[in-house]
């Protein structure tokens, strides 16, 4: 594990447990000390893992890599724009380095393989009084889904075992994701999402395709025109270009 971190082990405080309710909840409830490291909690299985819009992240023993990382940003900075897109890019690059083909990114927080979901991301912010603002980054990657497992996703799901003849074990994969994540967060902290926007656009699953944005109080249809430098989705509609900022929407092919 330490070797796979490529000499960056000192930048992380890492804990791996067999099972817990939610790695993100644990980090949010008991914030680790601000010691300059990225604090990471990983679990083989989460009994109450969370996805977007209140969904539960389904988890089976040995079926996936699920972990959360606490990343603190400068107290004077604004709420980091486009953070979930940066995290998705880190996961995408990790999979590509392993030899996975057809890696795509779906705004704002899914990683796909030829249109099927392999990973999901949930970013939650914590900015309590007297504490440095922080983001808890939750990541779930399907490794080897059990036969008969049903996961509700419009275009289907896949796992790493279906993409590679010899996929890495969860600990090695965790280390490789963390290396990519730290690399991109270092860039992001200095230059913002704009510095990584081009790389994200290269993997945009819905580039120039007709899509619908569906949310609790929002429904829009148009052509996906990418994302801007703040990470907002750009949608070309009959009324012109519109920016979609909310994280409470679903992006679906029209």
C-alpha positions in Angstrom: 0.0 0.0 0.0 2.8 2.4 1.0 4.8 1.6 -2.2 1.7 2.2 -4.3 1.4 5.7 -2.9 4.6 6.5 -4.8 6.4 8.2 -2.0 3.3 10.2 -0.9 2.3 8.2 2.1 3.2 11.1 4.4 0.5 13.2 2.7 -2.3 10.9 3.9 -3.7 9.7 7.2 -5.3 6.4 6.2 -7.7 4.1 8.1 -9.2 0.9 6.5 -12.1 -0.9 8.3 -14.1 -4.0 7.4 -17.4 -2.3 7.7 -19.1 0.9 8.9 -22.3 2.8 8.3 -20.9 5.6 6.1 -17.3 6.7 5.7 -18.4 10.2 4.9 -20.7 10.5 8.0 -17.9 9.3 10.2 -15.5 12.0 8.9 -18.2 14.7 9.2 -19.2 13.7 12.7 -15.7 13.6 14.1 -13.4 15.9 12.0 -9.8 14.7 12.2 -7.1 17.2 13.3 -5.9 19.8 10.8 -2.4 18.4 10.4 -1.8 19.1 6.8 -2.7 15.6 5.6 -5.6 14.3 3.6 -7.5 12.1 6.0 -9.0 8.9 4.4 -11.4 6.4 5.8 -12.1 3.3 3.6 -14.5 0.4 4.3 -15.0 -2.9 2.6 -18.7 -2.5 3.1 -20.9 0.4 4.1 -24.3 -0.2 5.6 -25.5 3.3 5.1 -23.5 4.7 2.3 -25.0 7.8 0.6 -25.4 8.9 -3.0 -26.9 12.0 -4.5 -30.5 13.1 -3.9 -30.8 10.9 -0.8 -30.1 7.6 -2.6 -28.3 4.8 -0.8 -25.0 3.5 -2.2 -25.5 -0.2 -2.4 -22.6 -2.2 -1.0 -21.7 -5.9 -0.8 -18.6 -7.4 0.9 -15.7 -7.5 -1.6 -17.8 -5.9 -4.4 -16.4 -2.4 -4.4 -14.0 0.2 -3.1 -15.8 2.7 -0.9 -13.9 5.5 0.9 -14.1 9.1 1.9 -11.3 11.7 2.0 -11.3 14.9 4.0 -9.7 17.8 2.1 -9.3 21.2 3.7 -9.1 24.3 1.5 -7.9 27.9 2.3 -10.1 29.7 4.9 -10.3 32.8 2.7 -11.4 30.9 -0.4 -14.9 30.6 -1.8 -16.8 27.3 -1.8 -14.7 25.3 -4.3 -16.5 25.3 -7.7 -16.3 22.1 -9.8 -14.8 20.0 -7.1 -16.9 16.9 -7.9 -15.7 17.2 -11.5 -12.1 17.2 -10.4 -12.6 14.1 -8.3 -14.3 12.4 -11.2 -11.3 13.2 -13.4 -9.0 11.7 -10.8 -11.0 8.4 -10.9 -11.1 8.5 -14.7 -7.4 8.9 -15.0 -6.7 6.1 -12.6 -8.9 3.7 -14.6 -7.2 4.8 -17.8 -3.8 4.2 -16.3 -4.9 0.6 -15.5 -5.8 0.1 -19.2 -9.6 0.5 -19.0 -11.1 1.7 -22.3 -14.1 3.9 -22.9 -13.9 5.9 -19.7 -16.4 8.8 -19.6 -17.5 11.5 -17.2 -21.2 12.3 -16.6 -21.9 15.7 -15.0 -21.7 16.3 -12.1 -20.4 13.2 -10.4 -20.5 9.8 -12.2 -17.8 7.9 -14.0 -18.9 5.6 -16.8 -17.5 2.9 -19.0 -19.1 3.0 -22.5 -22.1 4.6 -20.9 -22.4 2.2 -17.9 -21.7 3.5 -14.4 -18.7 2.2 -12.6 -18.1 4.9 -10.0 -20.0 7.6 -8.1 -18.9 10.7 -6.1 -20.6 12.7 -3.4 -19.0 15.9 -2.1 -20.2 17.4 1.2 -18.9 20.6 2.7 -18.2 21.4 6.3 -17.6 24.9 7.3 -18.3 25.0 11.1 -17.3 28.0 13.1 -13.7 28.2 14.2 -12.7 25.4 11.8 -11.0 25.6 8.4 -13.5 24.9 5.7 -13.3 21.3 4.4 -14.9 19.0 1.9 -15.6 15.4 2.6 -15.2 13.5 -0.7 -17.0 10.2 -0.9 -16.1 7.8 -3.7 -17.5 4.4 -4.6 -16.0 2.2 -7.4 -17.6 -1.1 -8.5 -14.9 -3.8 -8.4 -16.7 -7.1 -8.7 -20.5 -7.0 -8.4 -22.1 -10.2 -7.2 -24.1 -12.2 -9.6 -27.7 -11.0 -9.6 -27.0 -7.7 -7.9 -29.4 -5.1 -9.1 -28.4 -1.4 -9.1 -30.9 1.2 -10.3 -29.2 3.3 -13.1 -30.7 4.4 -16.3 -28.0 3.1 -18.6 -26.8 0.2 -16.6 -23.8 -0.5 -14.4 -20.5 -2.3 -14.8 -17.4 -3.2 -12.6 -13.7 -3.3 -12.9 -13.7 -7.1 -13.2 -15.6 -6.8 -16.4 -13.1 -4.3 -17.9 -9.8 -5.9 -17.0 -8.5 -9.5 -17.1 -6.5 -8.9 -13.9 -7.9 -5.9 -12.0 -5.9 -4.6 -9.0 -6.9 -5.4 -5.4 -8.9 -2.7 -3.5 -5.9 -1.5 -1.5 -3.7 -0.9 -4.5 -6.6 0.7 -6.4 -7.2 3.0 -3.4 -3.6 4.1 -3.4 -3.6 4.8 -7.1 -6.8 6.9 -6.8 -5.3 8.8 -3.9 -2.2 9.6 -5.9 -4.3 11.0 -8.8 -6.6 12.8 -6.4 -3.7 14.6 -4.5 -2.1 15.5 -7.9 -5.3 17.1 -9.2 -6.3 18.8 -5.9 -2.8 20.5 -5.8 -3.5 21.9 -9.3 -7.1 22.8 -8.4 -6.1 24.6 -5.1 -3.8 26.9 -7.1 -5.6 27.4 -10.4 -9.2 26.3 -9.9 -11.3 24.0 -12.1 -10.4 26.1 -15.2 -7.0 24.5 -15.3 -8.6 21.0 -15.5 -11.6 21.9 -17.6 -10.1 20.7 -20.9 -9.3 17.3 -19.5 -12.8 16.9 -18.2 -14.3 17.9 -21.5 -12.3 15.3 -23.4 -14.2 12.7 -21.4 -17.6 14.3 -21.4 -20.1 11.4 -21.9 -22.8 13.7 -23.4 -20.8 16.1 -25.5 -23.0 17.7 -28.2 -25.9 15.3 -27.4 -29.5 16.2 -26.8 -30.2 15.9 -23.0 -32.8 16.6 -20.4 -32.1 18.1 -17.0 -34.6 16.8 -14.5 -34.8 18.0 -10.9 -37.3 18.7 -8.1 -38.1 22.2 -9.5 -36.3 22.1 -12.8 -36.8 20.6 -16.2 -34.8 21.7 -19.2 -34.1 20.2 -22.6 -31.3 21.1 -25.0 -27.8 20.1 -26.3 -25.0 19.5 -23.8 -22.4 22.1 -24.6 -19.9 21.1 -21.9 -19.1 22.9 -18.7 -17.7 26.3 -17.9 -14.7 27.3 -15.7 -16.8 27.1 -12.6 -17.9 23.5 -13.4 -21.5 24.6 -14.3 -23.2 22.5 -17.0 -23.7 24.5 -20.3 -27.0 23.7 -21.9 -27.9 25.1 -25.4 -31.7 25.5 -25.3 -34.2 27.1 -27.6 -33.9 30.2 -25.3 -30.1 30.3 -25.7 -27.2 29.1 -23.5 -28.1 28.3 -19.9 -25.8 27.5 -17.0 -27.0 24.7 -14.7 -25.3 24.9 -11.2 -27.5 22.7 -8.9 -26.2 19.4 -7.8 -29.8 18.2 -7.4 -30.4 17.4 -11.0 -30.2 14.3 -13.2 -28.7 14.4 -16.7 -30.3 12.0 -19.1 -30.2 11.5 -22.9 -33.3 13.1 -24.5 
